[in-house]
Amino acid sequence: MSGINKVFLIGHLGKGPDLRHLDNGDAVASFPLVTSEMICKGDQQQVVTEWHNIVMWRSIAESSVQLIKGQLVYIEGKLRTRNFTDRSGIKRYVTEIAADHFEILT
């Protein structure tokens, strides 16, 4: 049996999408999304905030130009981890949400 890799997020854009085009013409957009939740620790409530790296490709990337910083959005996609070597020669890993659908909620 194969697994399921599906992510659903509702959060606010940390900044507007950075849209660029690769040499082959494919559009790619990226932006941070922030989510928050309340958790109880004993008799105290605490807000836990997470930042997510969102990446969109091709037509969905092109349509992301309508998104602006602070907007509440619904994101649907897959969890992806990639690696690269930084300028110091150290191998780094980045986990991103490869979005395949979004909806503006505000």
C-alpha positions in Angstrom: 0.0 0.0 0.0 1.3 3.5 -0.8 1.2 6.3 1.6 -0.6 9.7 1.5 1.3 13.0 1.4 -1.3 15.7 1.8 -1.1 19.0 3.7 -4.0 21.4 4.5 -3.1 24.8 6.0 -5.1 28.0 6.9 -2.9 30.9 7.8 -1.7 34.4 7.0 0.9 35.3 4.3 4.1 36.5 5.9 4.8 38.5 2.7 3.6 38.6 -0.8 4.7 35.9 -3.2 8.0 36.1 -4.9 7.2 35.2 -8.6 10.0 34.3 -10.9 10.5 32.4 -14.2 13.0 29.6 -14.7 15.1 29.3 -17.9 12.6 26.9 -19.3 9.8 29.4 -18.8 8.1 27.7 -15.9 6.8 30.1 -13.3 7.6 29.5 -9.6 6.3 31.5 -6.6 7.3 31.2 -3.0 6.3 32.9 0.2 6.1 32.2 4.0 2.8 31.3 5.6 2.2 31.6 9.4 -0.2 29.5 11.4 -1.0 29.8 15.1 -2.8 27.6 17.6 -3.6 27.8 21.3 -2.4 25.1 23.5 -2.9 24.5 27.2 0.1 24.0 29.5 -1.3 23.3 32.9 -3.7 26.1 33.7 -2.1 28.5 31.2 -2.9 29.0 27.5 0.0 29.6 25.1 0.0 30.6 21.4 2.3 28.4 19.3 3.3 29.9 15.9 4.7 28.0 13.0 6.2 29.4 9.8 5.8 27.3 6.6 7.6 27.7 3.3 5.1 27.6 0.4 6.1 26.9 -3.2 3.8 27.1 -6.2 4.6 26.0 -9.8 3.3 27.0 -13.3 -0.3 28.2 -13.6 -1.0 28.3 -9.8 2.3 30.3 -9.4 1.0 32.8 -12.0 -2.3 33.2 -10.2 -0.6 33.7 -6.8 0.2 37.4 -7.8 -3.3 38.3 -6.4 -2.1 37.3 -2.9 -0.9 40.0 -0.5 0.9 40.1 2.8 -1.4 39.4 5.8 -4.2 37.8 3.8 -5.8 34.7 5.3 -5.6 31.8 2.9 -6.3 28.1 2.6 -3.4 26.1 1.1 -3.5 22.5 -0.1 -0.5 20.6 -1.2 2.3 18.1 -0.5 5.2 18.1 1.9 8.6 18.2 0.1 12.1 18.1 1.5 15.1 19.1 -0.7 18.7 19.5 -0.1 21.4 21.9 -1.4 25.0 22.9 -0.6 25.4 26.4 0.8 28.2 28.8 0.0 30.3 27.4 2.8 30.0 23.9 1.4 27.6 22.6 4.0 24.7 20.4 3.0 21.4 22.0 4.0 17.9 20.6 4.0 14.7 22.6 3.4 11.1 21.4 4.0 8.4 23.1 1.9 4.8 22.8 1.1 4.4 22.3 -2.7 1.0 23.9 -3.1 -1.4 22.7 -5.8 -4.5 24.7 -4.7 -5.2 27.9 -2.7 -8.2 30.0 -1.8 -8.3 33.5 -0.4 -10.4 33.5 2.8 -10.4 37.3 3.6 
